[in-house]
Amino acid sequence: MQLQQGLGGSLATVPAAEEPKAPQLNPGGPGGSGLALSALLVAQGLPSSVTDRYDLIGMDTRGIGHSTPVSCGFTTDSPYYSNMPPYAVDDAAVTAQAKIAEQAAEQCAGNDRDDRLRHLTTANTARDLDRIRAALGEEKTSYLGYSYGTALGAAYTSMFPERTDRIVLDSDIGDTHLDRDGLRRYALGMEQTLPDFAQWAARRHDSYGLGRTPQQVRASYLTIAGRLDKAPAAGIDGSVFRLLTFGHLFMQTQYPQLAQTWQAMLEGDEAAARDLSAVPKETADGALSPNDNALTVFLSVTCNDVE
């Protein structure tokens, strides 16, 4: 497992009186690389009162990045491109997506030549965290986890309660695994968050033209989605549009870009819509997807965790 020490004191010289001193970090996923998370937190303004006292330990957990990365061989032209299933407009879309899921499973099995994928589980990764604790010379584990990282932290505390110290779980997914109900909660989260964006955009109607009331902004969303369901534009269909909207609702700092993307869609500015939405440009067929490793770990952990 690859580790990265954050911006704190030397692991060997921090006074024992300041225990715990080496919290482990996880950005979520499953499949997210956390090797540089310590530096990212510092860059985003983590107070010096934290870094003066703690050595922040970022890592690539098993199967990810530098920690013996696994691969299903997903390519840039693969129909499986996201860990969130695309919105299914009708029954035919559900059937088509089921076939894509089956193909992805078969592809992962075919590429698993070293028989590693079945060992990627939340419980096993929690066991890895405990090995890291021991390697750092810590009697107890402190931990900060985001999104799926909350599942990992919760699993650790349940498996090793006697070795658990300070645990921070941010953006809890609601369980120690992502089953069908867990994935459906993402849809609920989008429905609960869209009104926040709608209010934000309505206050800025003069800038974006999406509607003067939250209801009008929501109507703009439905108009764009319905239009793209019938005729994709700028490489974006209705499912991709819903997916990029979902992704931009995670934090308010992304609202301006989302509003500009909607505006470009409403105005029919395909060039601006493509640039703003960051839809990948055409690449050579068969090239390995930059998301291959993350998607492989996501599929392996979720499938192994859930019956």
C-alpha positions as a LaTeX table, in Angstrom:
\begin{tabular}{lrrr}
\hline
Residue & $x$ (\AA) & $y$ (\AA) & $z$ (\AA) \\
\hline
Met1 & 0.00 & 0.00 & 0.00 \\
Gln2 & 1.37 & 3.38 & $-1.00$ \\
Leu3 & 1.43 & 6.04 & 1.74 \\
Gln4 & 1.96 & 9.77 & 1.70 \\
Gln5 & 2.87 & 11.70 & 4.84 \\
Gly6 & 1.14 & 15.04 & 5.01 \\
Leu7 & 2.50 & 18.40 & 6.07 \\
Gly8 & 3.09 & 17.83 & 9.75 \\
Gly9 & 5.94 & 17.03 & 12.10 \\
Ser10 & 8.23 & 14.06 & 11.78 \\
Leu11 & 6.51 & 10.79 & 12.57 \\
Ala12 & 9.35 & 9.92 & 14.91 \\
Thr13 & 9.58 & 13.18 & 16.83 \\
Val14 & 6.07 & 14.38 & 17.69 \\
Pro15 & 5.77 & 14.31 & 21.50 \\
Ala16 & 3.75 & 11.43 & 22.92 \\
Ala17 & 1.65 & 13.93 & 24.85 \\
Glu18 & 0.04 & 14.96 & 21.59 \\
Glu19 & $-1.49$ & 11.56 & 20.79 \\
Pro20 & $-3.23$ & 10.76 & 18.47 \\
Lys21 & $-0.88$ & 12.21 & 15.87 \\
Ala22 & $-1.22$ & 10.33 & 12.55 \\
Pro23 & $-4.84$ & 10.25 & 11.31 \\
Gln24 & $-5.46$ & 8.33 & 8.11 \\
Leu25 & $-7.44$ & 9.91 & 5.26 \\
Asn26 & $-9.79$ & 8.56 & 2.60 \\
Pro27 & $-11.50$ & 10.59 & $-0.17$ \\
Gly28 & $-14.24$ & 8.08 & $-1.00$ \\
Gly29 & $-15.13$ & 6.00 & $-4.01$ \\
Pro30 & $-14.59$ & 3.16 & $-3.54$ \\
Gly31 & $-11.83$ & 3.75 & $-6.03$ \\
Gly32 & $-10.61$ & 7.22 & $-5.10$ \\
Ser33 & $-6.89$ & 7.85 & $-4.74$ \\
Gly34 & $-6.10$ & 9.46 & $-1.40$ \\
Leu35 & $-2.34$ & 9.67 & $-1.80$ \\
Ala36 & $-2.34$ & 13.46 & $-2.18$ \\
Leu37 & $-5.38$ & 14.18 & 0.01 \\
Ser38 & $-3.26$ & 15.57 & 2.85 \\
Ala39 & $-1.70$ & 18.17 & 0.56 \\
Leu40 & $-5.10$ & 18.98 & $-0.96$ \\
Leu41 & $-6.62$ & 19.65 & 2.48 \\
Val42 & $-3.76$ & 21.97 & 3.31 \\
Ala43 & $-4.15$ & 23.79 & $-0.02$ \\
Gln44 & $-7.84$ & 24.26 & 0.72 \\
Gly45 & $-7.10$ & 25.98 & 4.01 \\
Leu46 & $-6.73$ & 23.32 & 6.69 \\
Pro47 & $-5.71$ & 25.30 & 9.80 \\
Ser48 & $-2.10$ & 25.20 & 10.95 \\
Ser49 & $-3.43$ & 24.19 & 14.38 \\
Val50 & $-4.20$ & 20.83 & 12.78 \\
Thr51 & $-1.02$ & 20.38 & 10.76 \\
Asp52 & 1.15 & 21.47 & 13.69 \\
Arg53 & $-0.27$ & 18.67 & 15.79 \\
Tyr54 & $-1.03$ & 15.89 & 13.33 \\
Asp55 & 0.77 & 14.06 & 10.57 \\
Leu56 & $-1.90$ & 13.53 & 7.94 \\
Ile57 & $-1.58$ & 10.13 & 6.27 \\
Gly58 & $-2.91$ & 9.90 & 2.72 \\
Met59 & $-2.87$ & 6.58 & 0.92 \\
Asp60 & $-3.87$ & 4.59 & $-2.10$ \\
Thr61 & $-5.89$ & 1.75 & $-0.61$ \\
Arg62 & $-5.73$ & $-1.75$ & $-2.06$ \\
Gly63 & $-6.23$ & $-1.99$ & $-5.78$ \\
Ile64 & $-5.88$ & 1.76 & $-6.35$ \\
Gly65 & $-3.14$ & 3.80 & $-7.99$ \\
His66 & 0.22 & 2.80 & $-6.55$ \\
Ser67 & $-1.21$ & $-0.06$ & $-4.44$ \\
Thr68 & $-1.15$ & $-2.89$ & $-7.00$ \\
Pro69 & $-3.74$ & $-1.31$ & $-9.31$ \\
Val70 & $-6.43$ & $-3.54$ & $-10.78$ \\
Ser71 & $-8.01$ & $-3.17$ & $-14.20$ \\
Cys72 & $-11.11$ & $-4.39$ & $-15.99$ \\
Gly73 & $-9.73$ & $-2.94$ & $-19.20$ \\
Phe74 & $-12.39$ & $-0.26$ & $-19.71$ \\
Thr75 & $-11.58$ & 1.86 & $-22.74$ \\
Thr76 & $-12.47$ & 5.40 & $-23.76$ \\
Asp77 & $-15.21$ & 4.08 & $-26.05$ \\
Ser78 & $-16.64$ & 1.66 & $-23.49$ \\
Pro79 & $-20.40$ & 1.92 & $-22.87$ \\
Tyr80 & $-19.64$ & 1.55 & $-19.15$ \\
Tyr81 & $-18.18$ & 4.94 & $-18.23$ \\
Ser82 & $-19.50$ & 5.96 & $-14.80$ \\
Asn83 & $-20.03$ & 4.43 & $-11.38$ \\
Met84 & $-23.46$ & 6.09 & $-11.34$ \\
Pro85 & $-25.89$ & 4.32 & $-13.69$ \\
Pro86 & $-27.17$ & 6.71 & $-16.38$ \\
Tyr87 & $-30.75$ & 7.88 & $-16.12$ \\
Ala88 & $-33.06$ & 5.42 & $-17.88$ \\
Val89 & $-35.70$ & 7.27 & $-19.87$ \\
Asp90 & $-37.90$ & 4.21 & $-20.48$ \\
Asp91 & $-38.06$ & 0.40 & $-20.15$ \\
Ala92 & $-35.92$ & $-0.05$ & $-23.26$ \\
Ala93 & $-33.17$ & 2.05 & $-21.67$ \\
Val94 & $-33.30$ & $-0.12$ & $-18.53$ \\
Thr95 & $-32.90$ & $-3.27$ & $-20.65$ \\
Ala96 & $-30.02$ & $-1.74$ & $-22.60$ \\
Gln97 & $-28.23$ & $-0.70$ & $-19.42$ \\
Ala98 & $-28.66$ & $-4.19$ & $-17.95$ \\
Lys99 & $-26.81$ & $-5.61$ & $-20.96$ \\
Ile100 & $-24.01$ & $-3.07$ & $-20.48$ \\
Ala101 & $-23.72$ & $-4.08$ & $-16.81$ \\
Glu102 & $-23.53$ & $-7.75$ & $-17.77$ \\
Gln103 & $-20.82$ & $-7.01$ & $-20.33$ \\
Ala104 & $-18.85$ & $-5.03$ & $-17.73$ \\
Ala105 & $-19.02$ & $-7.95$ & $-15.28$ \\
Glu106 & $-17.81$ & $-10.37$ & $-17.93$ \\
Gln107 & $-15.00$ & $-8.02$ & $-18.92$ \\
Cys108 & $-13.82$ & $-7.67$ & $-15.32$ \\
Ala109 & $-13.85$ & $-11.44$ & $-14.85$ \\
Gly110 & $-11.89$ & $-11.90$ & $-18.06$ \\
Asn111 & $-9.22$ & $-9.40$ & $-17.01$ \\
Asp112 & $-8.88$ & $-10.71$ & $-13.44$ \\
Arg113 & $-5.98$ & $-13.02$ & $-14.31$ \\
Asp114 & $-4.36$ & $-12.80$ & $-10.86$ \\
Asp115 & $-7.60$ & $-13.43$ & $-8.95$ \\
Arg116 & $-7.34$ & $-10.14$ & $-7.09$ \\
Leu117 & $-10.76$ & $-8.58$ & $-7.56$ \\
Arg118 & $-12.57$ & $-10.82$ & $-5.08$ \\
His119 & $-10.24$ & $-9.58$ & $-2.32$ \\
Leu120 & $-11.32$ & $-5.96$ & $-2.71$ \\
Thr121 & $-13.85$ & $-5.41$ & 0.08 \\
Thr122 & $-14.59$ & $-2.73$ & 2.63 \\
Ala123 & $-13.73$ & $-5.16$ & 5.44 \\
Asn124 & $-10.37$ & $-6.04$ & 3.91 \\
Thr125 & $-9.54$ & $-2.37$ & 3.37 \\
Ala126 & $-10.43$ & $-1.71$ & 7.02 \\
Arg127 & $-7.97$ & $-4.47$ & 7.94 \\
Asp128 & $-5.39$ & $-2.66$ & 5.81 \\
Leu129 & $-6.00$ & 0.51 & 7.82 \\
Asp130 & $-5.17$ & $-1.41$ & 10.96 \\
Arg131 & $-1.93$ & $-2.63$ & 9.42 \\
Ile132 & $-1.08$ & 0.99 & 8.62 \\
Arg133 & $-1.80$ & 1.89 & 12.24 \\
Ala134 & 0.67 & $-0.75$ & 13.36 \\
Ala135 & 3.28 & 0.32 & 10.80 \\
Leu136 & 3.04 & 3.90 & 12.07 \\
Gly137 & 3.57 & 2.73 & 15.64 \\
Glu138 & 0.17 & 4.01 & 16.75 \\
Glu139 & $-1.79$ & 2.31 & 19.51 \\
Lys140 & $-5.08$ & 3.62 & 18.11 \\
Thr141 & $-6.35$ & 4.83 & 14.76 \\
Ser142 & $-7.69$ & 8.30 & 14.05 \\
Tyr143 & $-9.36$ & 8.78 & 10.71 \\
Leu144 & $-11.05$ & 11.27 & 8.35 \\
Gly145 & $-13.22$ & 9.88 & 5.55 \\
Tyr146 & $-15.49$ & 11.47 & 2.94 \\
Ser147 & $-18.42$ & 9.88 & 1.07 \\
Tyr148 & $-17.65$ & 6.14 & 0.75 \\
Gly149 & $-14.78$ & 6.88 & 3.14 \\
Thr150 & $-17.47$ & 7.14 & 5.82 \\
Ala151 & $-18.38$ & 3.50 & 5.14 \\
Leu152 & $-14.74$ & 2.52 & 5.49 \\
Gly153 & $-14.39$ & 4.46 & 8.74 \\
Ala154 & $-17.59$ & 2.96 & 10.14 \\
Ala155 & $-16.40$ & $-0.53$ & 9.20 \\
Tyr156 & $-13.09$ & 0.06 & 10.96 \\
Thr157 & $-14.73$ & 1.23 & 14.17 \\
Ser158 & $-17.04$ & $-1.80$ & 14.20 \\
Met159 & $-14.20$ & $-4.26$ & 13.52 \\
Phe160 & $-11.57$ & $-2.67$ & 15.76 \\
Pro161 & $-13.42$ & $-0.70$ & 18.46 \\
Glu162 & $-10.62$ & $-1.16$ & 20.98 \\
Arg163 & $-8.14$ & 0.47 & 18.57 \\
Thr164 & $-10.39$ & 3.34 & 17.47 \\
Asp165 & $-9.72$ & 6.91 & 18.57 \\
Arg166 & $-10.89$ & 10.07 & 16.79 \\
Ile167 & $-13.07$ & 9.36 & 13.76 \\
Val168 & $-14.55$ & 12.03 & 11.44 \\
Leu169 & $-17.15$ & 10.88 & 8.89 \\
Asp170 & $-18.10$ & 13.57 & 6.36 \\
Ser171 & $-21.02$ & 13.07 & 3.91 \\
Asp172 & $-22.20$ & 9.75 & 5.32 \\
Ile173 & $-23.51$ & 7.24 & 2.75 \\
Gly174 & $-25.72$ & 5.65 & 5.40 \\
Asp175 & $-24.13$ & 2.22 & 5.79 \\
Thr176 & $-20.86$ & 0.30 & 5.54 \\
His177 & $-21.56$ & $-0.64$ & 1.91 \\
Leu178 & $-23.28$ & 0.62 & $-1.22$ \\
Asp179 & $-26.19$ & $-1.67$ & $-1.98$ \\
Arg180 & $-29.20$ & $-0.92$ & $-4.18$ \\
Asp181 & $-30.83$ & 1.21 & $-1.50$ \\
Gly182 & $-27.57$ & 3.07 & $-1.00$ \\
Leu183 & $-27.28$ & 3.90 & $-4.68$ \\
Arg184 & $-30.90$ & 5.03 & $-4.78$ \\
Arg185 & $-30.08$ & 7.52 & $-2.05$ \\
Tyr186 & $-27.97$ & 9.38 & $-4.60$ \\
Ala187 & $-31.12$ & 10.04 & $-6.60$ \\
Leu188 & $-32.84$ & 11.24 & $-3.44$ \\
Gly189 & $-29.87$ & 13.48 & $-2.70$ \\
Met190 & $-30.12$ & 15.06 & $-6.14$ \\
Glu191 & $-33.84$ & 15.71 & $-5.68$ \\
Gln192 & $-33.19$ & 17.29 & $-2.30$ \\
Thr193 & $-30.30$ & 19.44 & $-3.54$ \\
Leu194 & $-31.69$ & 20.69 & $-6.86$ \\
Pro195 & $-33.93$ & 23.26 & $-5.08$ \\
Asp196 & $-30.81$ & 24.84 & $-3.57$ \\
Phe197 & $-29.33$ & 25.32 & $-7.03$ \\
Ala198 & $-32.70$ & 26.51 & $-8.38$ \\
Gln199 & $-32.88$ & 29.23 & $-5.74$ \\
Trp200 & $-29.27$ & 30.22 & $-6.44$ \\
Ala201 & $-29.88$ & 30.40 & $-10.19$ \\
Ala202 & $-33.19$ & 32.27 & $-9.83$ \\
Arg203 & $-31.42$ & 35.04 & $-7.93$ \\
Arg204 & $-29.05$ & 35.32 & $-10.90$ \\
His205 & $-31.58$ & 35.15 & $-13.73$ \\
Asp206 & $-30.15$ & 38.29 & $-15.34$ \\
Ser207 & $-26.81$ & 36.49 & $-15.70$ \\
Tyr208 & $-27.94$ & 33.03 & $-16.78$ \\
Gly209 & $-31.52$ & 33.33 & $-17.98$ \\
Leu210 & $-32.68$ & 30.09 & $-16.38$ \\
Gly211 & $-35.77$ & 31.49 & $-14.66$ \\
Arg212 & $-36.73$ & 34.12 & $-12.14$ \\
Thr213 & $-38.18$ & 31.61 & $-9.67$ \\
Pro214 & $-36.97$ & 28.19 & $-8.52$ \\
Gln215 & $-39.97$ & 26.66 & $-10.28$ \\
Gln216 & $-38.93$ & 28.26 & $-13.57$ \\
Val217 & $-35.35$ & 27.04 & $-13.13$ \\
Arg218 & $-36.61$ & 23.50 & $-12.58$ \\
Ala219 & $-38.74$ & 23.84 & $-15.71$ \\
Ser220 & $-35.59$ & 24.83 & $-17.63$ \\
Tyr221 & $-33.91$ & 21.65 & $-16.42$ \\
Leu222 & $-36.81$ & 19.50 & $-17.62$ \\
Thr223 & $-36.90$ & 21.34 & $-20.94$ \\
Ile224 & $-33.20$ & 20.73 & $-21.58$ \\
Ala225 & $-33.35$ & 17.08 & $-20.51$ \\
Gly226 & $-36.41$ & 16.38 & $-22.64$ \\
Arg227 & $-34.87$ & 18.10 & $-25.65$ \\
Leu228 & $-31.64$ & 16.08 & $-25.34$ \\
Asp229 & $-33.58$ & 12.83 & $-24.89$ \\
Lys230 & $-34.97$ & 13.40 & $-28.38$ \\
Ala231 & $-31.89$ & 14.90 & $-30.05$ \\
Pro232 & $-28.45$ & 14.81 & $-28.37$ \\
Ala233 & $-26.26$ & 17.86 & $-28.87$ \\
Ala234 & $-22.53$ & 18.52 & $-28.40$ \\
Gly235 & $-22.01$ & 14.84 & $-27.55$ \\
Ile236 & $-24.51$ & 15.11 & $-24.70$ \\
Asp237 & $-27.77$ & 13.18 & $-24.46$ \\
Gly238 & $-30.41$ & 13.42 & $-21.76$ \\
Ser239 & $-28.70$ & 10.84 & $-19.55$ \\
Val240 & $-25.31$ & 12.56 & $-19.70$ \\
Phe241 & $-26.95$ & 15.93 & $-19.03$ \\
Arg242 & $-28.62$ & 14.55 & $-15.91$ \\
Leu243 & $-25.34$ & 12.96 & $-14.82$ \\
Leu244 & $-23.31$ & 16.16 & $-15.19$ \\
Thr245 & $-26.03$ & 18.07 & $-13.33$ \\
Phe246 & $-25.86$ & 15.51 & $-10.53$ \\
Gly247 & $-22.08$ & 15.83 & $-10.33$ \\
His248 & $-22.16$ & 19.62 & $-10.16$ \\
Leu249 & $-24.66$ & 19.67 & $-7.27$ \\
Phe250 & $-22.09$ & 18.31 & $-4.81$ \\
Met251 & $-20.82$ & 21.78 & $-3.88$ \\
Gln252 & $-21.94$ & 25.35 & $-4.40$ \\
Thr253 & $-18.61$ & 26.37 & $-5.89$ \\
Gln254 & $-19.63$ & 24.36 & $-8.98$ \\
Tyr255 & $-22.97$ & 26.15 & $-9.43$ \\
Pro256 & $-21.67$ & 28.86 & $-11.81$ \\
Gln257 & $-20.27$ & 26.31 & $-14.27$ \\
Leu258 & $-23.49$ & 24.29 & $-14.11$ \\
Ala259 & $-25.58$ & 27.40 & $-14.74$ \\
Gln260 & $-23.41$ & 28.34 & $-17.72$ \\
Thr261 & $-23.80$ & 24.81 & $-19.13$ \\
Trp262 & $-27.59$ & 24.98 & $-18.82$ \\
Gln263 & $-27.54$ & 28.43 & $-20.42$ \\
Ala264 & $-25.50$ & 27.17 & $-23.36$ \\
Met265 & $-27.91$ & 24.27 & $-23.79$ \\
Leu266 & $-30.96$ & 26.51 & $-23.76$ \\
Glu267 & $-29.36$ & 28.88 & $-26.26$ \\
Gly268 & $-28.20$ & 26.06 & $-28.54$ \\
Asp269 & $-24.52$ & 26.98 & $-28.19$ \\
Glu270 & $-23.06$ & 23.50 & $-28.70$ \\
Ala271 & $-19.41$ & 24.58 & $-28.64$ \\
Ala272 & $-19.80$ & 26.31 & $-25.27$ \\
Ala273 & $-21.86$ & 23.43 & $-23.89$ \\
Arg274 & $-19.18$ & 20.91 & $-24.82$ \\
Asp275 & $-16.39$ & 23.00 & $-23.28$ \\
Leu276 & $-18.31$ & 23.72 & $-20.08$ \\
Ser277 & $-19.55$ & 20.17 & $-19.57$ \\
Ala278 & $-16.06$ & 18.70 & $-20.03$ \\
Val279 & $-17.44$ & 15.89 & $-22.19$ \\
Pro280 & $-14.34$ & 14.00 & $-23.39$ \\
Lys281 & $-13.29$ & 14.75 & $-26.93$ \\
Glu282 & $-12.95$ & 11.93 & $-29.43$ \\
Thr283 & $-10.02$ & 9.63 & $-28.71$ \\
Ala284 & $-8.63$ & 6.58 & $-30.43$ \\
Asp285 & $-10.91$ & 3.59 & $-30.00$ \\
Gly286 & $-9.47$ & 1.01 & $-27.66$ \\
Ala287 & $-7.37$ & 3.43 & $-25.57$ \\
Leu288 & $-7.51$ & 2.59 & $-21.87$ \\
Ser289 & $-9.87$ & 4.91 & $-20.03$ \\
Pro290 & $-8.27$ & 7.17 & $-17.39$ \\
Asn291 & $-11.15$ & 6.04 & $-15.13$ \\
Asp292 & $-10.49$ & 2.33 & $-15.64$ \\
Asn293 & $-8.79$ & 1.76 & $-12.29$ \\
Ala294 & $-11.35$ & 3.73 & $-10.28$ \\
Leu295 & $-14.30$ & 2.02 & $-12.00$ \\
Thr296 & $-12.72$ & $-1.41$ & $-11.50$ \\
Val297 & $-12.28$ & $-0.87$ & $-7.77$ \\
Phe298 & $-15.79$ & 0.57 & $-7.44$ \\
Leu299 & $-17.34$ & $-2.46$ & $-9.13$ \\
Ser300 & $-15.22$ & $-4.95$ & $-7.21$ \\
Val301 & $-15.87$ & $-3.51$ & $-3.76$ \\
Thr302 & $-19.60$ & $-2.94$ & $-4.26$ \\
Cys303 & $-20.14$ & $-6.38$ & $-5.77$ \\
Asn304 & $-18.08$ & $-8.15$ & $-3.10$ \\
Asp305 & $-19.74$ & $-6.24$ & $-0.26$ \\
Val306 & $-23.32$ & $-6.88$ & $-1.38$ \\
Glu307 & $-25.14$ & $-10.13$ & $-1.99$ \\
\hline
\end{tabular}
